[in-house]
């Protein structure tokens, strides 16, 4: 099996790539300048993703399902997140690369052992989750420059476990978290 490309879709998109059983590499990419119009934003993402696929030659793409947190998600943000998912699937289809969508809670539970985090507000719970994912990456010896790259690494491990025939030997950190 070839490499899996995992994408944490956002204004700053996290990415991770690696061959199942190997060591992934990760990074993040700002799609467009803050406040960019939707067309410019999507063109930037489309060009970047098409280039990454050409250079990295993944055999599979996976992205986290867009999270729309009800009234907290502005219309512009919701539109961008949904369009990023659509553009990802469109490019994968045109390149004839299998493309999958993953539930964020399931990915986080697989990687950290829990799907929900304590906190009195959405922002506090989100920050606790991001810290936990970053800590797990550090414990595995994986370099994640920011929480976007860390989220992509978590997604990559989920894809490796769920979608590939090669299953990584579970480390003590991940044992029992792949439920």
C-alpha positions, 0 to 999 in steps of 0.5 A, a space after each residue: 500500500 502507498 502513502 495515506 495523506 490525511 487532511 485537517 481542513 481549516 483556514 490553516 490546513 494540517 496535513 500528514 503523510 506516510 506509508 502504513 507501518 512507517 513514520 508519518 511527516 506532517 505540516 500545515 499550510 495557510 490557504 489564503 490571507 485572512 479575510 480572503 473571498 471564498 473564490 480566492 480561498 478555494 482556488 488557493 486550496 485547490 492549487 495547493 492540494 493538487 500540487 501536494 498530490 502530484 508531489 507526494 503521490 498518495 494512494 488514499 486521502 482522508 479528511 476530518 468531517 467539517 465541524 459546524 458548532 451550531 450558532 457559533 459557526 459563522 456562515 462564512 466559516 461554515 461555507 468554507 469548511 463545507 467547500 473544503 470537503 467538497 473540493 477535496 472529494 472533487 480533486 480525489 475523484 479527478 485523480 482517481 484516488 480513494 477519499 474518505 471522511 472521518 468523524 472527529 470524535 472517533 479520531 480523537 478517541 482513537 488517538 488520545 483515549 477520549 472524545 470529549 474534554 472537560 471545560 466550561 466553554 466550547 473554547 476551553 474544551 477545544 483547547 484541552 483537546 488540542 493540548 492532548 493531541 499535541 502531547 500524544 504526538 510529542 510522546 510518540 516522537 512526532 514533530 507537529 509544528 502546530 495543532 493543525 499538523 497534530 490533528 492531521 497526525 491523529 487522523 493519519 493514525 486512525 486511517 492507518 488503523 481503520 483503512 489499511 491492511 497493515 496495522 501498526 503494532 500498538 504502542 503502550 500509548 495507543 493500546 486500547 485506544 483503537 476501539 
